Amino acid sequence: MDLTVSEIKNNLHRLIVETDDVSVLEKVQEYFGILKGKQVDWWDTLSAIEVASVEKGLRQLDNGQRIPHEHVRQKVKQLLGKK
């Protein structure tokens, strides 16, 4: 059975009203923006935890706390069991 436009809108409205999860609401808002052709900056799609992680990494870089790329590659190979 195909739903009417009105039924779909009512279902979406109900789902939005029933959630208090900010991350879900932000994702729905982002998705609608994408569908309507609005450019979305990837930074604006990150969660608060992801933003905090990026900012922590930038602070570490500013403080000289770096791990060479080759060292990371070797560590990944070890974890994956490759030589």
MDAnalysis code that builds the backbone (N, CA, C; Angstrom):
import MDAnalysis as mda
import numpy as np

u = mda.Universe.empty(249, n_residues=83, atom_resindex=np.repeat(np.arange(83), 3), trajectory=True)
u.add_TopologyAttr("name", ["N", "CA", "C"] * 83)
u.add_TopologyAttr("resid", np.arange(1, 84))
u.add_TopologyAttr("resname", ["MET", "ASP", "LEU", "THR", "VAL", "SER", "GLU", "ILE", "LYS", "ASN", "ASN", "LEU", "HIS", "ARG", "LEU", "ILE", "VAL", "GLU", "THR", "ASP", "ASP", "VAL", "SER", "VAL", "LEU", "GLU", "LYS", "VAL", "GLN", "GLU", "TYR", "PHE", "GLY", "ILE", "LEU", "LYS", "GLY", "LYS", "GLN", "VAL", "ASP", "TRP", "TRP", "ASP", "THR", "LEU", "SER", "ALA", "ILE", "GLU", "VAL", "ALA", "SER", "VAL", "GLU", "LYS", "GLY", "LEU", "ARG", "GLN", "LEU", "ASP", "ASN", "GLY", "GLN", "ARG", "ILE", "PRO", "HIS", "GLU", "HIS", "VAL", "ARG", "GLN", "LYS", "VAL", "LYS", "GLN", "LEU", "LEU", "GLY", "LYS", "LYS"])
u.atoms.positions = np.array([
    [0.843, -1.179, 0.000],
    [0.000, 0.000, 0.000],
    [0.890, 1.244, 0.000],
    [0.693, 2.118, -0.951],
    [1.460, 3.354, -1.035],
    [0.866, 4.397, -0.107],
    [1.747, 5.084, 0.593],
    [1.310, 6.145, 1.489],
    [1.151, 7.449, 0.727],
    [0.247, 8.267, 1.188],
    [0.083, 9.586, 0.593],
    [1.156, 10.520, 1.145],
    [1.337, 11.633, 0.482],
    [2.303, 12.634, 0.945],
    [1.954, 13.066, 2.365],
    [0.705, 13.256, 2.623],
    [0.249, 13.684, 3.941],
    [0.585, 12.643, 5.011],
    [0.385, 11.368, 4.686],
    [0.694, 10.299, 5.638],
    [2.196, 10.229, 5.921],
    [2.996, 10.373, 4.889],
    [4.453, 10.358, 5.070],
    [4.886, 11.523, 5.955],
    [4.354, 12.708, 5.690],
    [4.686, 13.881, 6.504],
    [4.275, 13.664, 7.959],
    [3.096, 13.124, 8.160],
    [2.630, 12.864, 9.529],
    [3.539, 11.862, 10.243],
    [3.954, 10.806, 9.532],
    [4.851, 9.816, 10.127],
    [6.198, 10.442, 10.490],
    [6.756, 11.240, 9.585],
    [8.027, 11.906, 9.861],
    [7.898, 12.870, 11.034],
    [6.824, 13.620, 11.042],
    [6.587, 14.579, 12.120],
    [6.510, 13.859, 13.466],
    [5.789, 12.751, 13.498],
    [5.654, 11.971, 14.727],
    [7.014, 11.472, 15.204],
    [7.811, 10.933, 14.285],
    [9.135, 10.424, 14.646],
    [10.030, 11.534, 15.206],
    [9.967, 12.695, 14.604],
    [10.790, 13.823, 15.063],
    [10.330, 14.309, 16.431],
    [9.045, 14.433, 16.608],
    [8.506, 14.909, 17.883],
    [8.801, 13.932, 19.012],
    [8.818, 12.639, 18.710],
    [9.004, 11.625, 19.744],
    [10.453, 11.425, 20.179],
    [11.412, 12.012, 19.452],
    [12.811, 11.821, 19.855],
    [13.364, 13.068, 20.522],
    [14.171, 12.825, 21.540],
    [14.899, 13.903, 22.205],
    [16.400, 13.748, 21.981],
    [16.765, 12.822, 21.109],
    [18.172, 12.562, 20.805],
    [18.673, 13.622, 19.821],
    [19.491, 14.534, 20.337],
    [19.980, 15.653, 19.525],
    [20.757, 15.151, 18.315],
    [21.564, 14.106, 18.491],
    [22.365, 13.621, 17.362],
    [21.478, 13.088, 16.240],
    [20.385, 12.435, 16.585],
    [19.449, 11.946, 15.564],
    [18.814, 13.122, 14.845],
    [18.376, 14.113, 15.598],
    [17.741, 15.281, 14.995],
    [18.710, 16.036, 14.092],
    [19.978, 16.150, 14.522],
    [20.977, 16.826, 13.690],
    [21.211, 16.068, 12.385],
    [21.243, 14.735, 12.467],
    [21.435, 13.922, 11.263],
    [20.247, 14.074, 10.308],
    [19.046, 14.109, 10.847],
    [17.852, 14.291, 10.008],
    [17.915, 15.663, 9.331],
    [18.281, 16.679, 10.098],
    [18.390, 18.035, 9.542],
    [19.452, 18.071, 8.441],
    [20.589, 17.442, 8.690],
    [21.667, 17.387, 7.701],
    [21.200, 16.678, 6.433],
    [20.517, 15.553, 6.606],
    [20.052, 14.780, 5.465],
    [19.067, 15.586, 4.618],
    [18.159, 16.280, 5.267],
    [17.225, 17.124, 4.521],
    [17.964, 18.216, 3.761],
    [18.974, 18.791, 4.383],
    [19.772, 19.816, 3.707],
    [20.444, 19.266, 2.462],
    [20.987, 18.064, 2.576],
    [21.642, 17.430, 1.428],
    [20.625, 17.166, 0.326],
    [19.472, 16.645, 0.698],
    [18.438, 16.345, -0.295],
    [17.942, 17.592, -1.014],
    [17.938, 18.715, -0.312],
    [17.462, 19.961, -0.917],
    [18.583, 20.704, -1.638],
    [19.771, 20.070, -1.716],
    [20.868, 20.660, -2.466],
    [21.711, 21.654, -1.692],
    [21.498, 21.756, -0.403],
    [22.271, 22.670, 0.421],
    [23.643, 22.063, 0.678],
    [24.693, 22.841, 0.474],
    [26.043, 22.370, 0.759],
    [26.231, 22.274, 2.267],
    [26.757, 21.159, 2.716],
    [26.984, 20.945, 4.130],
    [28.482, 20.780, 4.349],
    [29.020, 21.571, 5.259],
    [30.431, 21.453, 5.612],
    [30.598, 20.205, 6.465],
    [31.554, 19.351, 6.106],
    [31.737, 18.091, 6.824],
    [31.964, 18.324, 8.314],
    [32.600, 19.432, 8.654],
    [32.865, 19.738, 10.062],
    [31.559, 19.848, 10.846],
    [30.562, 20.405, 10.212],
    [29.263, 20.594, 10.869],
    [28.513, 19.283, 11.068],
    [28.987, 18.202, 10.439],
    [28.309, 16.913, 10.576],
    [28.916, 16.059, 11.689],
    [30.023, 16.540, 12.275],
    [30.683, 15.774, 13.331],
    [29.936, 15.886, 14.655],
    [29.988, 14.809, 15.417],
    [29.401, 14.835, 16.758],
    [30.330, 15.613, 17.688],
    [29.855, 15.928, 18.872],
    [30.672, 16.651, 19.849],
    [31.907, 15.836, 20.226],
    [31.758, 14.533, 20.321],
    [32.895, 13.666, 20.654],
    [33.934, 13.686, 19.532],
    [33.466, 13.650, 18.284],
    [34.395, 13.690, 17.153],
    [35.127, 15.027, 17.089],
    [34.410, 16.124, 17.314],
    [35.035, 17.448, 17.327],
    [36.092, 17.520, 18.417],
    [35.767, 17.017, 19.603],
    [36.717, 17.024, 20.720],
    [37.962, 16.205, 20.375],
    [37.786, 15.076, 19.695],
    [38.922, 14.239, 19.308],
    [39.827, 14.949, 18.311],
    [39.232, 15.603, 17.330],
    [40.020, 16.345, 16.343],
    [40.776, 17.478, 17.020],
    [40.082, 18.209, 17.894],
    [40.724, 19.326, 18.588],
    [41.855, 18.842, 19.494],
    [41.674, 17.689, 20.131],
    [42.725, 17.110, 20.961],
    [43.938, 16.764, 20.094],
    [43.696, 16.175, 18.958],
    [44.786, 15.830, 18.045],
    [45.540, 17.059, 17.566],
    [44.810, 18.127, 17.273],
    [45.466, 19.368, 16.843],
    [46.324, 19.949, 17.964],
    [45.818, 19.891, 19.198],
    [46.615, 20.367, 20.341],
    [47.879, 19.533, 20.500],
    [47.747, 18.226, 20.321],
    [48.912, 17.347, 20.430],
    [49.947, 17.699, 19.356],
    [49.495, 17.954, 18.140],
    [50.416, 18.347, 17.078],
    [51.107, 19.665, 17.416],
    [50.338, 20.616, 17.925],
    [50.905, 21.909, 18.301],
    [51.960, 21.758, 19.393],
    [51.813, 20.743, 20.244],
    [52.751, 20.500, 21.339],
    [53.895, 19.567, 20.935],
    [53.975, 19.251, 19.644],
    [55.067, 18.405, 19.162],
    [54.878, 16.927, 19.414],
    [53.690, 16.536, 19.811],
    [53.404, 15.121, 20.075],
    [52.947, 14.478, 18.764],
    [53.932, 13.966, 18.036],
    [53.642, 13.392, 16.716],
    [54.174, 11.975, 16.635],
    [53.529, 11.185, 15.807],
    [54.002, 9.835, 15.521],
    [54.237, 9.787, 14.015],
    [55.462, 9.434, 13.594],
    [55.749, 9.376, 12.155],
    [54.825, 8.390, 11.438],
    [54.437, 8.737, 10.238],
    [53.516, 7.932, 9.430],
    [54.040, 6.504, 9.270],
    [55.323, 6.366, 8.995],
    [55.896, 5.032, 8.792],
    [55.768, 4.173, 10.054],
    [55.918, 4.785, 11.200],
    [55.767, 4.055, 12.465],
    [54.329, 3.537, 12.605],
    [53.371, 4.348, 12.256],
    [51.955, 3.944, 12.329],
    [51.694, 2.814, 11.344],
    [52.240, 2.922, 10.132],
    [52.050, 1.864, 9.127],
    [52.602, 0.529, 9.633],
    [53.790, 0.563, 10.244],
    [54.389, -0.658, 10.774],
    [53.524, -1.257, 11.880],
    [53.005, -0.415, 12.741],
    [52.158, -0.876, 13.842],
    [50.876, -1.533, 13.303],
    [50.273, -0.924, 12.289],
    [49.060, -1.482, 11.675],
    [49.366, -2.827, 11.049],
    [50.494, -2.934, 10.343],
    [50.870, -4.211, 9.746],
    [51.020, -5.291, 10.804],
    [51.630, -4.929, 11.945],
    [51.788, -5.886, 13.043],
    [50.416, -6.323, 13.578],
    [49.527, -5.362, 13.740],
    [48.193, -5.684, 14.265],
    [47.401, -6.569, 13.302],
    [47.639, -6.368, 12.005],
    [46.919, -7.168, 10.999],
    [47.636, -8.476, 10.683],
    [48.814, -8.681, 11.294],
    [49.551, -9.918, 11.077],
    [50.280, -9.982, 9.755],
    [50.575, -8.821, 9.170],
    [51.299, -8.772, 7.897],
    [52.761, -8.487, 8.159],
    [53.580, -8.883, 7.205],
    [55.020, -8.656, 7.344],
    [55.444, -7.393, 6.650],
])
